[in-house]
Amino acid sequence: MMDKKIKSVLITGGTGSFGKTALKRLLESGVEQVRVFSRDEEKQDALHTELREPRIKYYIGDVRDRESVERAMRGVQSVFHAAALKQVPSCEFFPMEAIRTNIMGSENVVRSAIKLGIENLVCLSTDKAVFPVNVMGMSKAMMEKIAQAGARELGQDSKTTISCVRYGNVMYSRGSVIPLFIKQIKSGNPITVTEPQMTRFLMPLRDSVSLVQYAFANANQGDLFIQKAPAATVIDLVNAIKELFGVPDYPVDIIGPRHAEKLHETLASAHELANSDDLGQFYRIHMDKRDLNYQTLFQPGKQNIPAIEDFDSHNAEQLDVQGTKKLLMTLPEIKAEVEAFKQ
């Protein structure tokens, strides 16, 4: 699974969509112990009942509480920081809650990792952190800055490496639109669409976990990785789902954008890509390693900077309805839903 063999891992937010998939992938790789850290005892109990795996250790706690973070982290080799408030409207209405979890909670995770000498910390971010217009994106952008500040403080020779990954919409994750659209079809209610021409990146959950694994194996201090995911319009996604379920004429209601939604999302800005490595499937965006002595800002020989565009869901590879259907059917959950619906 990974180039670097790890024995013990802590996953913050380990009962979420990403956390559960990462957990299963780690167990398959032969990791000796995975610690699941979250504040939801019901989900932890359900996960324990489902897996019954002695290599999993469960820790109740909250990233807002530094002491509970340290208790769960002490003695592990690597940390995947996935705990966050992710729903855009919820963060808009309760911004201080997003600050406490996504910013202050991330500071607790970073400081605990530095204090305890964790070998690798990978922090999960989102495309909404680029040119943020909503609280969720702003708080995740701050999380990235906190992680990079810790990395800059540690330096390149530290035993602890801190990095980040960004990804767009994770397909069929909890709270995403695909399960909602399927639920609406199954219940006989119209599919609700905010803006038909809105574009979003589409990333299977397995790819989001692979991105974190790649960062774990290849990160230098302060790196940020993104994957070159394809994108689609919301209406093409809806039509793909309707065709898969055999209801091409199913009704759709246009309800208008939710609070603070963008028309297109950006995974990397042109400014960031100017300081990145194209690794084929991934971009490695380098941390700005300068200190507060800005004399180094003026470096000869760098006047001819090539013109670079933002990497966004409008100029990324665009999937049509058929391409979206093909990608959807690579998800076991979608295949199961389609088969069950047609029985």
C-alpha positions in Angstrom: 0.0 0.0 0.0 2.8 2.4 0.9 6.5 2.8 0.2 7.1 3.4 3.9 6.2 0.6 6.3 4.2 1.9 9.2 3.1 0.1 12.3 0.6 2.3 14.0 -1.7 5.1 12.8 -4.2 7.5 14.4 -7.1 8.7 12.2 -8.9 11.7 13.6 -12.5 11.7 12.5 -12.0 8.0 12.0 -15.7 7.2 11.8 -16.4 9.4 8.8 -16.5 8.4 5.2 -12.8 9.0 4.6 -11.8 7.6 8.0 -13.6 4.3 7.5 -12.1 3.7 4.0 -8.6 4.6 5.2 -9.0 2.3 8.2 -9.9 -0.7 6.0 -7.1 0.1 3.6 -4.6 0.3 6.4 -5.7 -3.0 7.9 -5.4 -4.7 4.5 -1.8 -3.4 4.3 -0.8 -5.2 7.5 -0.6 -2.2 9.9 -0.3 -3.5 13.4 -2.6 -1.0 15.1 -5.1 1.7 13.9 -6.5 4.1 16.4 -9.9 5.6 15.6 -10.5 9.0 17.3 -13.9 10.7 17.2 -16.5 12.2 19.4 -19.4 9.9 18.2 -19.6 6.9 20.4 -22.6 5.5 18.4 -20.6 5.4 15.2 -17.6 3.9 17.0 -19.8 1.2 18.4 -21.3 0.5 15.0 -17.8 0.3 13.4 -16.7 -2.1 16.2 -19.7 -4.3 15.6 -19.2 -4.3 11.9 -15.4 -5.1 11.8 -14.7 -6.8 15.1 -11.0 -6.3 14.5 -8.6 -6.5 17.4 -6.0 -4.3 15.7 -8.4 -1.3 16.0 -8.4 0.8 19.1 -11.2 3.3 19.7 -10.7 6.6 21.4 -13.5 8.9 22.4 -12.5 12.6 22.2 -12.6 15.8 20.3 -9.9 17.7 18.4 -11.0 20.8 20.3 -9.7 19.2 23.5 -5.8 19.1 23.3 -5.6 16.6 26.2 -7.8 14.0 24.5 -5.8 14.4 21.2 -2.5 13.8 23.0 -3.9 10.8 24.8 -5.0 9.2 21.6 -1.8 10.2 19.7 0.8 9.1 22.2 2.8 6.2 20.9 1.6 6.2 17.3 3.9 6.5 14.3 1.7 8.4 11.8 -1.5 10.5 11.9 -4.2 11.2 9.3 -6.1 14.3 10.3 -9.6 14.0 8.8 -11.8 15.4 11.6 -13.7 18.5 10.4 -17.0 20.3 10.0 -17.6 19.9 6.3 -21.1 21.0 5.5 -21.0 24.5 3.8 -24.4 25.7 5.1 -23.8 24.5 8.6 -20.5 26.3 8.8 -22.2 29.5 7.4 -24.8 29.5 10.2 -22.4 28.4 13.0 -19.0 29.9 12.0 -17.5 29.7 15.5 -18.1 26.0 15.5 -16.1 25.7 12.3 -13.4 27.8 13.8 -13.2 25.7 17.0 -13.0 22.4 15.1 -11.3 23.1 11.7 -8.9 25.8 12.9 -8.3 25.4 16.7 -8.8 21.7 16.5 -6.2 21.4 13.8 -3.8 23.5 15.8 -4.2 21.0 18.6 -3.4 18.1 16.2 -0.4 19.8 14.8 1.0 20.9 18.2 0.4 17.4 19.6 2.2 15.8 16.7 5.2 18.1 17.1 5.3 17.6 20.9 5.1 13.8 20.6 7.5 13.4 17.7 5.0 11.8 15.3 6.9 10.7 12.1 4.2 11.8 9.6 1.1 14.0 9.9 -1.1 14.4 6.8 -3.9 16.9 7.1 -6.9 16.6 4.8 -8.1 19.8 3.1 -10.6 20.7 0.3 -10.8 22.6 -2.9 -13.0 25.1 -1.1 -9.9 26.3 0.7 -8.7 27.9 -2.6 -10.2 31.4 -3.1 -12.6 30.7 -0.2 -16.0 32.4 -0.2 -17.5 30.4 2.6 -16.7 29.7 6.3 -15.9 26.0 5.6 -13.4 26.9 2.9 -11.9 29.8 5.0 -11.5 27.5 8.0 -9.8 24.8 5.9 -7.5 27.4 4.3 -6.5 28.4 7.8 -5.9 24.7 8.6 -3.5 24.5 5.7 -1.6 27.6 7.0 -1.4 26.2 10.5 0.0 22.9 9.2 2.6 24.8 7.0 3.5 27.1 9.9 4.3 24.0 12.0 6.3 22.5 9.1 8.2 25.7 8.6 9.0 25.8 12.3 10.3 22.3 12.3 12.5 22.6 9.2 13.6 20.0 6.7 15.7 17.9 9.0 13.0 17.3 11.7 11.9 13.7 12.5 8.3 14.9 12.1 7.0 15.7 8.6 3.8 17.7 8.2 2.0 17.8 4.8 -1.5 18.4 3.4 -3.7 17.1 0.7 -6.6 18.7 -1.1 -9.4 17.0 -2.9 -12.8 17.9 -4.3 -16.2 16.3 -3.9 -15.7 12.7 -2.7 -18.3 10.6 -4.5 -20.9 8.8 -2.3 -19.4 10.2 0.9 -21.7 11.0 3.8 -23.6 14.3 3.2 -22.6 14.5 -0.5 -25.2 14.9 -3.4 -25.0 11.5 -4.9 -26.6 9.6 -2.0 -29.1 12.4 -1.8 -30.1 12.1 -5.5 -30.4 8.3 -5.1 -32.5 8.7 -2.0 -34.8 11.1 -3.7 -35.3 8.7 -6.6 -36.0 5.8 -4.3 -38.5 7.8 -2.2 -40.3 9.1 -5.3 -39.4 12.8 -4.6 -38.1 15.1 -7.3 -34.3 15.5 -7.5 -33.3 18.9 -6.2 -30.6 20.7 -8.0 -29.1 24.0 -7.0 -27.6 25.3 -10.3 -27.5 22.9 -13.3 -24.3 24.3 -14.8 -22.4 24.3 -11.5 -19.2 22.1 -12.0 -17.6 19.9 -9.4 -14.6 17.6 -9.2 -15.5 14.0 -8.9 -13.2 11.7 -6.9 -14.0 8.2 -5.8 -13.4 7.7 -2.1 -10.6 5.1 -2.9 -8.7 7.9 -4.8 -8.9 10.3 -1.8 -7.4 7.6 0.4 -4.7 6.9 -2.2 -3.9 10.6 -2.3 -3.2 10.6 1.4 -1.2 7.4 1.1 0.9 9.1 -1.6 1.5 12.1 0.6 2.5 9.8 3.5 5.1 8.0 1.3 6.5 11.0 -0.6 6.0 14.3 1.3 8.7 16.7 2.1 8.2 19.1 4.9 5.3 21.4 4.2 4.2 19.9 0.9 0.6 20.1 -0.3 -0.6 17.4 -2.8 -3.6 17.4 -5.2 -4.7 14.8 -7.6 -5.8 15.7 -11.2 -9.4 14.7 -10.8 -12.0 15.0 -13.6 -15.1 17.2 -13.2 -18.7 17.4 -14.4 -21.6 19.7 -14.4 -24.3 18.9 -11.8 -26.9 18.4 -14.4 -24.7 15.8 -16.2 -24.3 14.0 -12.9 -28.0 14.0 -12.3 -28.7 12.7 -15.9 -26.1 10.0 -15.4 -27.7 8.8 -12.2 -31.2 8.9 -13.8 -30.0 6.8 -16.7 -28.3 4.3 -14.4 -31.5 3.9 -12.4 -33.6 3.5 -15.6 -35.6 6.7 -15.0 -34.4 9.1 -17.7 -37.5 11.3 -17.4 -37.4 11.6 -13.6 -38.5 15.1 -12.5 -35.8 17.6 -11.4 -36.5 20.8 -9.3 -34.1 23.7 -9.6 -33.9 25.3 -6.1 -31.0 27.8 -6.6 -27.6 27.8 -5.0 -27.2 27.2 -1.3 -25.5 29.7 1.1 -22.0 30.6 -0.2 -21.8 28.0 -2.9 -19.4 28.7 -5.9 -20.2 28.0 -9.5 -16.8 26.3 -10.0 -14.3 24.9 -7.5 -10.5 25.3 -7.7 -8.0 22.7 -6.6 -4.9 24.8 -7.1 -4.4 28.5 -8.0 -2.1 29.7 -10.7 0.1 31.2 -8.0 0.5 27.8 -6.3 1.1 25.9 -9.6 4.0 28.3 -10.4 5.7 26.7 -7.3 4.8 23.1 -7.9 6.0 19.9 -9.5 3.9 18.0 -12.0 4.1 14.4 -10.9 1.8 13.0 -13.6 -1.3 12.0 -11.6 -0.5 14.5 -8.8 0.8 18.0 -8.3 3.2 18.7 -5.4 2.9 22.3 -4.3 5.9 23.4 -2.3 5.7 25.3 0.9 7.1 28.9 0.8 10.3 28.4 2.9 11.3 32.0 3.2 11.5 33.6 6.6 10.5 37.2 7.4 13.7 38.6 5.8 12.2 39.5 2.4 15.5 40.3 0.8 15.2 36.8 -0.7 12.0 37.9 -2.5 14.1 39.5 -5.2 16.0 36.6 -6.9 17.7 37.2 -10.3 16.9 34.8 -13.1 13.2 34.3 -12.3 11.7 37.1 -14.3 10.2 34.9 -17.0 7.5 33.1 -15.2 5.3 31.0 -17.5 1.6 31.8 -17.8 -0.3 29.3 -15.8 -4.1 28.9 -15.3 -5.8 27.9 -12.1 -6.7 24.2 -12.0 -10.4 24.3 -11.5 -13.6 22.3 -12.2 -14.3 24.4 -15.3 -11.0 23.8 -17.1 -10.2 20.2 -15.7 -11.1 17.2 -17.8 -14.9 17.4 -18.3 -16.9 14.2 -18.1 -20.1 14.0 -20.2 -23.1 11.9 -19.1 -21.6 8.7 -20.5 -18.2 9.4 -18.8 -19.9 10.2 -15.5 -22.0 7.0 -15.7 -18.8 5.0 -16.3 -17.1 6.5 -13.3 -20.1 6.1 -11.1 -20.3 2.4 -11.8 -16.8 1.9 -10.5 -18.2 2.5 -7.1 -19.4 -0.7 -5.4 -22.0 1.3 -3.5 -23.6 2.7 -6.7 -23.6 -0.7 -8.4 -25.4 -2.2 -5.4 -27.9 0.6 -5.3 -28.7 0.3 -9.0 -29.1 -3.5 -8.8 -31.3 -3.3 -5.8 -33.5 -0.6 -7.4 -34.1 -2.6 -10.6 -35.1 -5.8 -8.8 
